[in-house]
Structure formats: structure tokens, C-alpha cells
Amino acid sequence: MKVDELLKRLENVKTDEDEKRKITEYLAKIFSDGDLLYICYIMTKDKTIYDIESYKKLLESNKISSDDAYVYVESNYYFRYDTVKYLYPFLRYGSQKSLVNTYLSKLGFSSLYAVPASGLKYVAVAIRFLDIARMVVEVVDIGTAAININLPTILRGILRTKYVDNHIYDKEVDDIVSRLDSQKLFTGYDFDEAWRILYRYYEDHDTSLAKDVEIIKDTYNHIFQPYRLVYDLKTKQFIPA
């Protein structure tokens, strides 16, 4: 299927809040023990979780299908609590590339962190903060987020129609991320500018930015429409987000 046809098909994907809740709860419990050591994973429809390399090998050996993929998960941990990462995990450094890799995977492309996964519906971030013993998980519908950050338009301007083995080079991935970064999506601010404003407000206590922070917060929730949960790593209980 051509790139344009795939992009059009994905623009009408609908999401389910109850489904997102169940996925978020499941990921919080799975990733809370810290045994999963990689950064990127694919969760299939049967809730099996594979690191990217394992998933690729199974795909190449035809033991699973790309349509089995369901959630692209990025997991990380930090020794020190960071308010911005805690409250806005899809605005942390590197989150743009995760969004791009998920969407490329959905379209059937492969690169360092993208892998053919046509069944993907969601992208998730699971972050553990070790000093406060809490984990934040947000699950986002990749189709909705991609449209809201103009990824289909960006990809049409960069991707060619045909690729050898659907492989996309790192330079093209970087070009997509760069164009995504350059957009003033957060009411006049790009990703990095929005992050810096949030950091100055929460970490440097610059209260003059309060109105900007509220605007960025509203825009963040509009763009990503995340389902969010916070998990206490000590009590193994969900707590107010």
C-alpha cells in the first residue's frame, strides 16, 4: 500500500477510553518491577511484551504478524524526581522521536527504533521515579496524536513512495523529527520552548509564567488526550494522578 493511502486510512481511527485505562493499568504493573531493561517495546494484542529486537526476529521468522502489534511502549527511569517529566511525559527530551518511530512503525517502516507493526493503535510512556517510588504511565492514541501534531503532512513532504524492504534511513527520521520540533504547536511555542517554560515555572519557580503554563497544559491535553495513571511502587497501588 502506498504511503498516501496508509496515511488517509489512519486519519479516521477511533479510540476507547476504557481500553486505554486497561492498557495503562496493565503496563504500570508490568513495568513497575524494573526487570525490563530496554527502552522500546511492542505489546501485542495478547498482552505479550517484546523488546524491539525480539519483536523483529519473531516478525522475520513469521512467528508473529505485524498486525499482532498493539502498543508501542517507551520505558525509562530516573533517580531524581522531575516535575516536568512527571506531569508531561510526552514533552520530555526525546519524546518527539518516540512519536515518530511509533507512527512509522504503524505505516510499516523499519529503522533503528521503528519496526513494521501495522496493528499499532497506541503509544505509551512508562517512567519510574526512583527517589519518590512512583511510576507515571500515559497512553495515547497514535492516530489522534499524529494528526494533531501534523505528522501525516510532514511525512508526505519527506517520504518517497517506494523503499527497499520498507527501510527508512536515520537521516530521514531525523528530518521528520526536526520538522516536528520546528512547529509552534503549543500556542506559539515549539516542543523545546514549551519544555523550557514548564521547567522555569516548576523548577525555577518563575510564577510570571503561570498563564503560559496553563495554556501549554491545555494544549498538551488537547494534542495527546492521554490516559494517565500514577502507580506507587512501594504500596503497589494506584494513586491520584
Kinemage of the C-alpha trace (Angstrom):
@kinemage 1
@onewidth
@group {chain A} dominant
@subgroup {mainchain}
@vectorlist {calphas} color= white
{ca met a 1} P 0.000 0.000 0.000
{ca lys a 2} L 1.318 3.465 -0.886
{ca val a 3} L 2.223 5.985 1.805
{ca asp a 4} L -0.640 8.366 0.899
{ca glu a 5} L -3.194 5.560 1.096
{ca leu a 6} L -1.905 4.456 4.501
{ca leu a 7} L -1.987 7.997 5.851
{ca lys a 8} L -5.575 8.528 4.723
{ca arg a 9} L -6.679 5.242 6.260
{ca leu a 10} L -5.172 6.146 9.633
{ca glu a 11} L -6.847 9.543 9.890
{ca asn a 12} L -10.189 8.006 10.897
{ca val a 13} L -9.014 5.726 13.734
{ca lys a 14} L -11.175 5.987 16.865
{ca thr a 15} L -10.107 5.447 20.458
{ca asp a 16} L -11.701 3.850 23.507
{ca glu a 17} L -11.174 5.352 26.988
{ca asp a 18} L -11.915 2.086 28.791
{ca glu a 19} L -9.446 0.304 26.556
{ca lys a 20} L -6.790 2.916 27.311
{ca arg a 21} L -7.449 2.564 31.041
{ca lys a 22} L -6.967 -1.204 30.942
{ca ile a 23} L -3.746 -0.866 28.942
{ca thr a 24} L -2.408 1.813 31.305
{ca glu a 25} L -3.113 -0.274 34.389
{ca tyr a 26} L -1.517 -3.337 32.831
{ca leu a 27} L 1.643 -1.504 31.755
{ca ala a 28} L 2.031 0.134 35.181
{ca lys a 29} L 2.068 -3.255 36.885
{ca ile a 30} L 4.315 -4.904 34.290
{ca phe a 31} L 6.946 -2.167 34.187
{ca ser a 32} L 6.916 -1.329 37.910
{ca asp a 33} L 9.324 -4.096 38.942
{ca gly a 34} L 12.203 -2.746 36.851
{ca asp a 35} L 13.087 -6.106 35.311
{ca leu a 36} L 12.523 -4.840 31.773
{ca leu a 37} L 15.809 -3.181 30.891
{ca tyr a 38} L 15.391 -1.989 27.317
{ca ile a 39} L 13.937 1.339 26.166
{ca cys a 40} L 11.408 0.430 23.481
{ca tyr a 41} L 8.913 -2.397 23.374
{ca ile a 42} L 5.991 -3.673 21.367
{ca met a 43} L 2.977 -5.038 23.230
{ca thr a 44} L 0.892 -7.365 21.094
{ca lys a 45} L -2.869 -7.848 21.228
{ca asp a 46} L -2.463 -10.833 23.566
{ca lys a 47} L -0.577 -8.544 26.025
{ca thr a 48} L 2.814 -10.142 25.399
{ca ile a 49} L 5.597 -7.559 25.592
{ca tyr a 50} L 8.692 -7.813 23.383
{ca asp a 51} L 11.717 -5.582 23.182
{ca ile a 52} L 12.190 -4.207 19.669
{ca glu a 53} L 14.935 -6.649 18.649
{ca ser a 54} L 12.997 -9.700 19.852
{ca tyr a 55} L 9.911 -8.493 18.044
{ca lys a 56} L 11.907 -8.015 14.818
{ca lys a 57} L 13.288 -11.553 14.969
{ca leu a 58} L 9.841 -13.055 15.531
{ca leu a 59} L 8.473 -10.964 12.687
{ca glu a 60} L 11.243 -12.057 10.315
{ca ser a 61} L 10.678 -15.716 11.188
{ca asn a 62} L 6.910 -15.311 10.613
{ca lys a 63} L 6.159 -16.404 14.183
{ca ile a 64} L 4.088 -13.267 14.669
{ca ser a 65} L 2.400 -10.846 12.283
{ca ser a 66} L 2.803 -7.073 12.182
{ca asp a 67} L -0.954 -6.921 12.684
{ca asp a 68} L -0.464 -8.518 16.138
{ca ala a 69} L 1.194 -5.324 17.401
{ca tyr a 70} L -0.950 -3.087 19.576
{ca val a 71} L 1.025 -0.694 21.794
{ca tyr a 72} L 4.448 0.891 21.254
{ca val a 73} L 5.932 1.375 24.722
{ca glu a 74} L 8.853 3.537 25.756
{ca ser a 75} L 10.104 2.835 29.259
{ca asn a 76} L 12.624 4.775 31.310
{ca tyr a 77} L 13.617 5.546 34.874
{ca tyr a 78} L 15.167 8.485 36.711
{ca phe a 79} L 16.908 8.565 40.057
{ca arg a 80} L 15.614 12.078 40.772
{ca tyr a 81} L 12.080 13.415 40.555
{ca asp a 82} L 11.475 15.918 37.758
{ca thr a 83} L 8.145 17.765 37.771
{ca val a 84} L 8.024 18.339 34.013
{ca lys a 85} L 8.742 14.702 33.143
{ca tyr a 86} L 6.245 13.643 35.802
{ca leu a 87} L 3.386 15.858 34.610
{ca tyr a 88} L 4.137 15.993 30.867
{ca pro a 89} L 5.927 12.771 29.860
{ca phe a 90} L 5.271 13.353 26.150
{ca leu a 91} L 7.124 16.668 26.378
{ca arg a 92} L 10.349 15.258 27.807
{ca tyr a 93} L 13.538 15.231 25.736
{ca gly a 94} L 13.326 12.555 23.033
{ca ser a 95} L 9.563 12.086 23.165
{ca gln a 96} L 9.185 13.520 19.648
{ca lys a 97} L 11.326 10.732 18.215
{ca ser a 98} L 9.254 8.137 20.054
{ca leu a 99} L 6.085 9.521 18.451
{ca val a 100} L 7.706 9.481 15.019
{ca asn a 101} L 9.002 5.917 15.444
{ca thr a 102} L 5.572 4.707 16.536
{ca tyr a 103} L 3.868 6.265 13.538
{ca leu a 104} L 6.493 4.953 11.120
{ca ser a 105} L 6.035 1.501 12.640
{ca lys a 106} L 2.299 1.787 12.134
{ca leu a 107} L 2.932 2.614 8.475
{ca gly a 108} L 5.134 -0.476 8.083
{ca phe a 109} L 8.568 1.155 8.012
{ca ser a 110} L 11.704 -0.031 9.792
{ca ser a 111} L 14.680 1.867 11.198
{ca leu a 112} L 16.686 1.720 14.429
{ca tyr a 113} L 13.605 2.030 16.660
{ca ala a 114} L 10.824 1.599 14.112
{ca val a 115} L 9.625 -1.842 13.107
{ca pro a 116} L 6.723 -2.935 10.882
{ca ala a 117} L 3.723 -3.044 13.212
{ca ser a 118} L 0.551 -2.314 11.271
{ca gly a 119} L -1.694 -3.263 14.197
{ca leu a 120} L -0.397 -0.484 16.441
{ca lys a 121} L -3.111 1.668 17.950
{ca tyr a 122} L -1.443 3.267 20.959
{ca val a 123} L 1.854 4.716 22.107
{ca ala a 124} L 2.695 4.640 25.811
{ca val a 125} L 5.303 6.126 28.107
{ca ala a 126} L 6.157 4.433 31.403
{ca ile a 127} L 8.539 6.342 33.660
{ca arg a 128} L 9.758 5.309 37.106
{ca phe a 129} L 10.999 7.970 39.546
{ca leu a 130} L 13.124 6.024 41.984
{ca asp a 131} L 13.543 8.675 44.697
{ca ile a 132} L 9.780 9.078 45.222
{ca ala a 133} L 8.944 5.457 44.369
{ca arg a 134} L 6.327 6.358 41.809
{ca met a 135} L 5.659 5.412 38.236
{ca val a 136} L 3.801 7.525 35.687
{ca val a 137} L 2.148 5.882 32.697
{ca glu a 138} L 0.398 7.718 29.887
{ca val a 139} L -1.280 6.003 26.946
{ca val a 140} L -2.075 7.965 23.797
{ca asp a 141} L -3.945 7.049 20.639
{ca ile a 142} L -1.264 7.279 17.954
{ca gly a 143} L -3.695 8.204 15.170
{ca thr a 144} L -5.172 11.119 17.117
{ca ala a 145} L -1.785 12.410 18.274
{ca ala a 146} L -0.250 12.089 14.795
{ca ile a 147} L -2.994 14.197 13.234
{ca asn a 148} L -2.796 16.822 15.989
{ca ile a 149} L 0.964 17.234 15.544
{ca asn a 150} L 0.699 17.202 11.724
{ca leu a 151} L 2.737 14.046 11.240
{ca pro a 152} L 0.829 12.911 8.106
{ca thr a 153} L 1.596 16.240 6.418
{ca ile a 154} L 5.253 16.130 7.459
{ca leu a 155} L 5.668 12.557 6.225
{ca arg a 156} L 4.119 13.341 2.844
{ca gly a 157} L 6.760 16.019 2.376
{ca ile a 158} L 9.687 13.727 3.206
{ca leu a 159} L 8.899 10.095 2.443
{ca arg a 160} L 9.203 8.628 -1.011
{ca thr a 161} L 6.620 6.197 -2.376
{ca lys a 162} L 8.899 3.135 -2.573
{ca tyr a 163} L 11.552 1.805 -0.201
{ca val a 164} L 13.759 -1.255 -0.250
{ca asp a 165} L 12.321 -3.597 2.403
{ca asn a 166} L 10.452 -0.567 3.771
{ca his a 167} L 13.673 0.595 5.425
{ca ile a 168} L 13.832 4.289 6.235
{ca tyr a 169} L 17.220 5.847 6.909
{ca asp a 170} L 18.100 7.599 10.156
{ca lys a 171} L 18.603 10.878 8.319
{ca glu a 172} L 15.002 10.827 7.139
{ca val a 173} L 13.803 10.029 10.660
{ca asp a 174} L 15.870 12.958 11.939
{ca asp a 175} L 14.392 15.210 9.238
{ca ile a 176} L 10.873 14.265 10.322
{ca val a 177} L 11.717 14.909 13.983
{ca ser a 178} L 13.328 18.236 13.086
{ca arg a 179} L 10.217 19.412 11.214
{ca leu a 180} L 8.033 18.231 14.073
{ca asp a 181} L 10.219 20.146 16.526
{ca ser a 182} L 10.033 23.341 14.487
{ca gln a 183} L 6.239 23.641 14.688
{ca lys a 184} L 4.700 26.090 17.159
{ca leu a 185} L 2.162 23.556 18.360
{ca phe a 186} L 1.850 24.783 21.922
{ca thr a 187} L 0.109 28.089 21.269
{ca gly a 188} L 3.156 29.802 19.842
{ca tyr a 189} L 5.820 27.536 21.336
{ca asp a 190} L 7.568 24.503 19.871
{ca phe a 191} L 8.326 21.346 21.880
{ca asp a 192} L 11.622 22.621 23.318
{ca glu a 193} L 10.307 26.097 24.101
{ca ala a 194} L 7.278 24.655 25.867
{ca trp a 195} L 9.530 22.362 27.891
{ca arg a 196} L 11.785 25.270 28.923
{ca ile a 197} L 8.809 27.345 30.067
{ca leu a 198} L 7.484 24.461 32.142
{ca tyr a 199} L 10.924 23.876 33.638
{ca arg a 200} L 11.343 27.539 34.581
{ca tyr a 201} L 7.921 27.552 36.193
{ca tyr a 202} L 8.156 24.296 38.160
{ca glu a 203} L 11.865 24.063 38.896
{ca asp a 204} L 12.954 27.715 38.990
{ca his a 205} L 9.603 28.894 40.452
{ca asp a 206} L 9.111 31.660 37.887
{ca thr a 207} L 5.474 32.471 38.685
{ca ser a 208} L 5.319 35.090 35.915
{ca leu a 209} L 4.882 32.148 33.517
{ca ala a 210} L 1.698 30.848 35.166
{ca lys a 211} L -0.584 31.832 32.257
{ca asp a 212} L 1.788 30.317 29.702
{ca val a 213} L 1.910 27.103 31.703
{ca glu a 214} L -1.883 26.851 31.777
{ca ile a 215} L -2.010 27.343 28.002
{ca ile a 216} L 0.699 24.714 27.436
{ca lys a 217} L -1.086 22.299 29.787
{ca asp a 218} L -4.401 22.736 27.941
{ca thr a 219} L -2.694 22.336 24.569
{ca tyr a 220} L -0.815 19.239 25.758
{ca asn a 221} L -4.066 17.604 26.847
{ca his a 222} L -5.784 18.584 23.587
{ca ile a 223} L -2.982 17.262 21.389
{ca phe a 224} L -2.310 13.977 23.161
{ca gln a 225} L -5.565 13.300 25.031
{ca pro a 226} L -3.608 10.955 27.312
{ca tyr a 227} L -4.997 8.409 29.705
{ca arg a 228} L -2.794 8.873 32.756
{ca leu a 229} L -2.173 6.830 35.895
{ca val a 230} L 0.323 7.103 38.745
{ca tyr a 231} L 1.438 3.927 40.494
{ca asp a 232} L 3.027 3.780 43.956
{ca leu a 233} L 5.987 1.415 43.668
{ca lys a 234} L 6.002 0.647 47.411
{ca thr a 235} L 2.324 0.013 48.091
{ca lys a 236} L 1.616 -1.370 44.599
{ca gln a 237} L -1.454 0.835 44.447
{ca phe a 238} L -2.712 3.478 42.028
{ca ile a 239} L -2.812 6.976 43.481
{ca pro a 240} L -4.321 10.287 42.298
{ca ala a 241} L -2.536 11.440 39.154
